[in-house]
Amino acid sequence: MKNLLLNLRFILPALLAGFLLARCGSIFPTSPSSSKSVDNKAESVRWTCSMHPQFLLPKPTPCPICGMDLIPVDPNAGDLEENQIALTNEAIALAEIQTTEVVRGEADLALRLVGKLNWDETKLETVTAWTGGRLDAMHVSYEGESVQKGQAVAEIWSPELISAQQEYLESIKAMQRLSNSPGESLQKTARETVQSAASRLLAMGMSKEDVEALQHAGRVQEKATLYSNVAGIALQVFAEEGEWVKLGQKLFSAANPASLWAELEAHESDLAFLELAQEVSLQADAIPGLSFMGKINFIEPTLDPLSRTVQVRLQVDNSDGLLKPGMFIRAIVHAALDSRGQVTRERTTPLPLLIPRTSPLITGTRAVVYLQVPDDNKVVFEGREILLGPRAGEHYVVLDGLEEGEVIVTHGAFKIDSSLQILAKPSMMSIGSDLSKEPIDVPQALQQALTRISTHYLSIWRALANDDFGLASKNVPKFLAELESVSSIELSDSITELWSPLAAKMRNGGLGMKKVSEIEGLRTEFKHASKGLISALDRFGYEATGKELKVFFCPMAFENTGAEWLQIENRLANPYFGSSMLRCGEMRRMITPRSSTPERAK
């Protein structure tokens, strides 16, 4: 059942596209004033196969290759460009095609991240023993306990503190004895001794009130009370009752829950849209219906090599105490985009160019849209590759390829594309490929190498067209060896940057052909090598040796996805089907040899 549904996804659009093409040829305006004109037009109708459009026949006989019924050729399609198709109003309504203008407007990116809450580490504090001794009581004894600033947290018996108290009391008595002394210097020294003893008690953790109480009582307090200098939640308790502690030893740590950290995980593709001080909206599943705001205050400078993510941190106000550390959260980062698709703090002109998210047909790294071309006699649609920026809600930012005011298809683009594929015209699988890029000047040695590479490639092509697996396999090592010889040619950095990915395609295809043990696998890898070689010849050219190389295309290869190949003969010989469908396909174009300009290449 699942396979049936998957097949229907591809079969239904193709059937609809074929129906549209069939209808397109019968609904164009005719002159009702003359029946003779109608008869002449009927006689001039030519017929073709939707899968093999290279055939143009005067009568609707079955296709010579596949036996399918022929469809009439649109009489008005002769003046169309290769990437254009004309549809009647009836066909447009049937395909439910809708259009809209390309506009400029405000673009807001909503970046969705996930993460969890944690304690604000800048609010973490530790309470320590201000004097050494034995803990006779710990008033903060478990994690999660609430602690107030100034709260008594421990009772400690400290020989050092007892000795310091005795010293303080003795200094007071000495000062009192010297109060009637005639020597002013002795009285001053006594007062300084009292102050020094009191300062020591304060340094050991006693409060001013405790020191004053000691002075009034006139006797040593055997146990001292330690007070918390922080307010918050106890996170970890380090000491227990009865334990001997040293000066500065940790008793417990606490954190202020009024401020928390939201730690989010951002993929490396998200980093271009994140900045410090950006406002972020947070939601927690544990508190439905409420949103919390925060600002990004830290973006980790290094990427996690395993998860390929970067931690993004923001500070969240939690003065109402609803949020808890450890909660999972969902975050939305709102970022305004400029005309280049980059984050901006202020709206600047010109505003970004926007198209609906339903308009582009996206295939890997490429995006294709269909435009309605102005025409007085018919409705014409044209395919064009564009450069997309980030998605902003229900729209995409367009970086290149469209102008404000152009009319594009928002619904039904896939049906138009299917019709173009049936006609073997450029579609989303071929529009804007490497063929559209301007050739560049290269050293003559590279063009000579491409000529030799093409020679061995053509030997593999002939063998595949003749269903000769052995001969094809025999020529694969020669193809690879000639390809590797390019590494000895001195190329500029700019040429190398363009050559390397194309050489990799050819190399991977060649290595794949070398490994397979049956002809169908070799044909699949031959397709990959063909892509790289065709692109390389278009980019760099080749040296003329006789006949020009021609690019052929079969729309039925590899489950109707189509594939190109190179040959020099005019008579088509399909390497992907061999004798079973040797003449299936069409010649698309020729690749003309080109002279090199070594000086400019370097």
ZIZI-V381064 format. One line per field, one symbol per residue. ss: DSSP state (~ for helix, > for strand, _ for the rest). phi: phi as a letter, one per 20 degrees, with the letter a starting at -180 (. if undefined). Layout:
# ZIZI-V381064
ss=???
phi=???
This chain:
# ZIZI-V381064
ss=_~~~~~~~~~~~~~~~~~~~~~~~__________~~~~~~~~~~__>>________>_____________>>____~~~____>>>>_~~~~~~___>>>>_>>>_>>>>>>>>>>>>>_~~~>>>>>____>>>>>>_______>>____>>>>>>_~~~~~~~~~~~~~~~~~~~~~~___~~~~~~~~~~~~~~~~~~~~____~~~~~~~~~~_____>>>>>____>>>>>>______>>____>>>>>>___>>>>>>>>>~~~~~~_____>>>>>>_______>>>>>>>>_________>>>>>>>>>__________>>>>>>>>>>_____>________>>>>>____>>>__>>>>>>>>_____>>>>>>>>>>>>>>__>>>>>>______>>>>>_~~~~~~~~~~___________~~~_______~~~~~~~~~~~~~~~~~~~~~~___~~~~~~~~~~~~~~~~~~~~____~~~~~~~~~~~~~~~~~~~~~~~___~~~~~~~~~~~~~~~~~~~~~~________>>>>>>__~~~~__>>>>>__________~~~~____>>>>>>______~~~~_
phi=.fffffffgefffffffffffffgfddfgceffcfffffffffefdcbefecffecdfcfefffednffecfegfeefeeffddbdceffffffeleccbefcdafdcededccabebffffdeccedfeberdeebcedcbfnffcdfnffdadcecgffffffffffffffffffefeffeffffffffffffffffffffeofeffffffffffmbfefddeedfeccrdfebddccfneeddgnffeadbceffccddddddfffeffddbfmfecedcdffcfnddcdbcfdacgfceffeelccedccecfcfemfecgnffcdccdecfdefemdfcecfcdfffeccffeffedcmedcccddeegbfdbeddcebecdeefecmecdedeaoccfnfdcedcoffffffffffemegcfecfmfgfeeffcecffffffffffgfffffffgffffeldffffffefgffffffffffeefdffffffefgffffffffffffffefcbffffffffffffgffffffffdmbefcqfefcedbdfefllmenadbdbdffffcffedmffbfdfpbeeaddegcfecgfffe
